[in-house]
Amino acid sequence: MSTLALVRHGQSQWNLENRFTGWTDVALTELGREEARKAGELLKDTGIDFDLAYTSVLSRAIDTLNIILEVLGAVDLPVTKDQALNERHYGSLQGLNKAETAKKYGAEQVHLWRRSYDVRPPDGESLEDTAARTLPFYNEHILADLKAGKNVLVSAHGNSLRSIVMELDQLGRDQVLELNIGTGIPLVYEIDETGAVQSKKILEP
């Protein structure tokens, strides 16, 4: 049995400012750094001994992972960075305030762009598009490590993790619309040698 821990990065500056972030490289806030520290403490309390970690190439996820590894006393853990784990690309919406965007395009349209499965924002990715790059990477690398008996830590983003959790929890398109992954809240799965989920825990303070 192997353990997979998924952590959405701590609050970023644009999370704080209610902006669409996507692939824009935005730093963590001080609260975000504290959320990462708390995630590290929650994971440390489980006693899990991680063998390796994965993250996106965006600094908010990398910094979150580094803080967690520091709390775990595992700063030398092998880390793989790949843009397959990047946040969903929000295209022309990146940098825009979400409330102002809702006023411009209508709240219903913005809700569709944010929460639907297959509706793309202008010049951007849908969740379906995000899953099309995230899940093959997960299956080829992360799941392969889990099947090999390794414990894996992943620091990524709300939508890249939503696509993975959709697969792990076997959620339908309608169910995933209601899925929200909080910043700095570890999701811990027990995975057997076939890759099947045996248990899931949400670690909250």
N, C-alpha and C positions, 0 to 999 in steps of 0.2 A: 504494500500500500504506500502511495506517495501523497505528498501534500502540495497543493497549489494555492498560493495566496495572491489575490488580486487587490491592488490598491490604486484608487484614483488619486492623482496628485493633490496636494493641498491647495487651498485657495490661491489663485493668481491675481495679479493686479487688475486684469480685465474681468475676472469673475466679480471682484469687488465693485468694479465700475459698470457691471451688467452689460458688457460688450460681447459680441460674437468673437471668439478667439481663433478657433480652427488651427491652422498651421503657423499662425503668427507666434513668434517666440517671445513669450511674456514671462516675467519673473514672478516668483512666489511673493506674496505679502508676508508680513511677520506672522499673521494668523495662520497662513498657509504653512510656514515653517514649523509652527507649533503643532498644527494638525499632523504634519509628517512625524514629528517627535512622538506624539501620542500614538500614532499608528505603529511606530517602532516599539513603543512600550507594550502595546497590546499584543503584538506578535512575539515579543520577548517573553511575555507571561505564558504563552502557549508552550514554550520549550522546543519549538520546531527548530531543527538544525538544517538550514537551507544549504543546498549544494551549488546553486547558481541563480542568476537573476537576469531578467529582461526588462528593457525600457524602450521608449520611443527615442527619437533624436531631439526632442524639444526639451528645453532646459527645465521647465517646471516639473516634468516627470523625472528627469535625471537628478535634479536637486532633491526631490522628494525621496527617491531611492537612496541617494547618498546619506541623507539624514537618517533614514531607517536603518541602513547598514551600520552607521556609526553607533546608534542606540543598541543594535544587536551585537556590537563588537565584531562585525564581519566585514570590515572595510576592504579586505582582500578577496572577497567573493568574486568569482568570474562573472562579468556583466556583458551581455550582448545588447547593443543599441541598434534599432532598425526602424525605419520610417513606416514600415507596415503597421506598427503599433501607434502611429501618430493619431491625433484627434481627427475627427471628421473635418474635411475641408469645407469651410462655409462660403467659399467663393467671394462674390461681391459683397456679402454681408460682413465679412471680417473687419473688425474694428468699429462696427456700428453699434450704437446703444440699442438694446433689445426693445425697450419701451418706445423709443423714438421710431424704430423700425415698424413696430406694431401700429403706431399712429399713421405712418406713411402708407403701408401696404394693407393694413387691417389686421386685427388680432387673430382672426381665423386663419389667414394665409400664413402668418408668421408661426402660428402653432403647427400648421401642416409642415412647414419647412423644418421646424425644430424636432417634432415628435413622430412624424410619419415614418414609415419604413422605406418607401420607394419614391418619395417626392424630393427632387433636388432643389436647393436654393439656387439663385442665379449664379452660373459658372462654378457651382460647388458639387459636393457629394451628398447623396442620400445615405441613410444608414445601410441600405442594401449595398451601395457602392463601397462603403467603409468595410462591411463584412467581407466583401469580395477580395479585399487585400489582407484583412486581419486574420480571417479564419484559415486560409491556406498556410500562412506563416505559423499560426498556432498549431495546426495539425502536423506540419513538417518538423517543427523545432520544439516547441514547448510540450506538446503532447508526447512526442517521441522521448523527451527526457523523463516525463512522468512515467511512461510505460517502462522505462529502463530503471525505475526505482528511485529517481532523484526528486528531491524537494525543491520546488521552483517558486521564486518570488517575482511578480510582475508589477511594475509601476507604469501606469499608462493614463488613459483619459476617459472621460465619461462615455463617449460613443464607441471608441475602440473596445472598451471593456463591456459596454452593452452588447456588442455583437458577439463577444466571447461568451458572456453570461447567457445570452439567448440560446446559444448552442448547448452549453453545459446544463441549463435548466430546462431545455427542450420547450422553449416558449414559442408560441405562434406569433404571427405578425401583429395581431391585435393586442396580445399580452405584452409584447415588448414596448408598445407605446406608453404603457404605464410604468415601465421600469426606470427608476432613477437611482444612480449610484452616487452616494454622497462623497464629498472630498475627505480623504484621509481615513475612510472606514474600511478596514480590511475584510475581504470576503475569503473565507478559507474552505477549500474543498479537499475531501479525501478521494483520491482516484486510484482505482485498482489497476492491475497489470494489463487489462484489456482497454483501459482508457475510460471506463464507465465511472460515473460519479456515485460514491457510496454515502457521502454526507456533505452537508454545507453548514457553515456557521458564519454569522455576521458579527464581527467583533466591535462592540461599541463601548465607550467609556461608561 
